[in-house]
Amino acid sequence: MDDHIQALAYSEADFSIGDQNFVENLKAFLTKSDHTLSKDCFLIDLGCGPGNITERLAETWPFAKVLGIDGSKPMLEIAKQRLHSSASRFNNLSYQQQNLSDITSQIEPCYSPADLIVSNSLLHHLHDPMDLWRSVLSLSVPGTLIYHRDLRRPQSRDDALVLQQKHLPSAPGILIRDFLASLHAAFTIAEVQIQLIDIGLQHLQIMEVEDRYLEVFGIV
């Protein structure tokens, strides 16, 4: 998302309920899988955007090193501005601009292996969805925890409009437009399962969440 107006609209929108649900579901996954994040662990948020969830990760696990990665310069400018204004709260947080395709093309790993890799609403934005799963493999080692959430594609345009009216009834036009486009660009659970099989991550679990999301989680 390289448009400054788009980036500003997203940074000013209130996604706090969904962002907090993401973190609470992540904590539930860690508890259910009997995993705790150890001191000095390394968390990566892929496609972090303006840092909404990245900040929550840093706040929830203050002992962790948290890195947000995104290919959009305008988004990261906003994330870094927010970080600069609240540096005392997030001394464990940093950002890096990089495309996922660049991560996977590196001969040598460009980052230390992560203990936890997350993303939120990233998959449907990618020209090649396999870039996400290739990046996961590049950034992980056996035992790395994986947690991703994305929209799932509704069955029809009418169903997408119903979701838009329910969740963004009076949002700015740019957000409504992008939400509808994102719903149509999103994948079904069956399609994501094929992606995971193709990359060798078929052991990860996929489930429907609420009326518009799917979640992918597990251990590499």
Secondary structure, 3 states (H helix, E strand, C coil): CCCHHHHHHHHHCCCHHHHHHHHHHHHHHHHHCCCCCCCCCEEEEECCCCCHHHHHHHHHCCCCEEEEEECCHHHHHHHHHHHHHCCCCCCCEEEEECCHHHHHHCCCCCCCCCCEEEEECCHHHCCCCHHHHHHHHHHCCCCCEEEEEEEECCCCHHHHHHHHHHHCCCCCHHHHHHHHHHHHHCECHHHHHHHHHHHCCCCCEEEEECCCEEEEEEEC
